Amino acid sequence: MVNMTLALPEDIHNKMKHFSEIKWTEVARKAIENKLKDLEMLEKLVSKSKLTQKDVEEFGRKIKQEAAKKFMQI
């Protein structure tokens, strides 16, 4: 198994020390595994897509506009 060094802000580290019974390396390992699964699924979906980069940018712009409208109504 490969070792990895992780830098954390001091406040996060202090909060983690409060819960010393937690195996933080296992939490990090599972979070990384889950993120990789998500990225692999996304990569598989995108590989079958016929959308162009321009299409994706346009969808993104429209989604942001609609989200901003809904946020302003709250």
LINSUL-V583762 format. One record per backbone hydrogen bond with DSSP energy under -0.5 kcal/mol. CO is the residue of the C=O (numbers start at 1). NH is the residue of the N-H. Records with the same first field share a line. If there is no record, write none. Layout:
CO->NH ; NH
//
This chain:
9->13
10->14
11->15
12->16
13->17
14->18
15->19
16->19
17->20
19->22
22->24
23->26 ; 27
24->28
25->29
26->30
27->31
28->32
29->33
30->34
31->35
32->36
33->37
34->38
35->39
36->40
37->41
38->42
39->43
40->44
41->45
42->46
43->47
44->48
45->48
46->49
52->56
53->57
54->58
55->59
56->60
57->61
58->62
59->63
60->64
61->65
62->66
63->67
64->68
65->69
66->70
67->71
68->72
69->73
70->74
71->74
//
